[in-house]
Amino acid sequence: MMKDTKTEKDKLHRYLDDLYTREEASQLLQSIKEAENQDLLDELAAEVWEESGNLQPATDLEREKYKREARQY
């Protein structure tokens, strides 16, 4: 069950930005599968969609850091 909304929102952001680790993707997928999380996921998706218009894209350095991190898992 999703307990920490900020952590889940961060994971969703990173997933959407293609900056996630395998572990984060696995956890996100597991959360999505759980029906009890549907309302929270809908809320998070709406928030992320709204926020995405206001965010600056990740720098090349950040993208490379996250990609290296993702390959370690």
C-alpha positions in Angstrom: 0.0 0.0 0.0 1.2 3.5 -0.7 1.9 5.2 2.5 4.2 8.0 1.6 2.5 10.1 -1.1 5.6 12.3 -1.7 7.8 9.2 -2.2 5.3 7.7 -4.6 4.9 11.0 -6.4 8.7 11.3 -6.8 8.8 7.7 -8.2 6.1 8.6 -10.7 7.9 11.7 -11.7 11.1 9.8 -12.3 9.3 7.1 -14.2 7.6 9.6 -16.5 11.0 11.4 -17.0 12.7 8.0 -17.8 14.9 8.5 -14.8 14.0 5.5 -12.6 15.7 2.5 -11.2 14.5 -1.0 -11.7 13.5 -1.2 -8.1 11.4 2.0 -8.4 9.7 0.7 -11.5 8.9 -2.6 -9.8 7.5 -0.8 -6.7 5.5 1.6 -8.9 4.1 -1.3 -10.9 3.2 -3.2 -7.7 1.4 -0.1 -6.4 -0.5 0.3 -9.6 -1.7 -3.3 -9.5 -3.3 -2.8 -6.1 -6.9 -1.7 -6.5 -6.9 0.0 -3.1 -4.4 2.5 -4.5 -6.5 3.6 -7.5 -7.8 6.8 -6.0 -4.4 7.9 -4.8 -2.8 7.0 -8.1 -5.5 9.0 -10.0 -4.8 12.0 -7.7 -1.0 11.6 -8.1 -1.3 11.3 -11.9 -3.4 14.5 -12.0 -0.9 16.4 -9.8 2.1 15.1 -11.8 0.5 16.1 -15.0 -0.2 19.6 -13.7 3.3 20.0 -12.3 5.0 18.6 -15.4 4.1 21.8 -17.3 5.9 23.9 -14.7 9.1 21.8 -14.3 12.3 22.3 -16.1 13.6 19.2 -17.8 16.4 17.3 -16.1 19.9 18.4 -17.0 22.1 16.0 -19.0 24.2 15.5 -15.8 21.1 14.5 -13.8 19.9 12.2 -16.5 23.2 10.4 -16.7 23.4 10.1 -12.9 20.0 8.5 -12.7 20.7 6.2 -15.7 24.0 5.0 -14.0 22.0 4.5 -10.8 19.3 2.5 -12.7 21.9 0.2 -14.3 23.3 -0.7 -10.9 20.1 -2.5 -9.8 
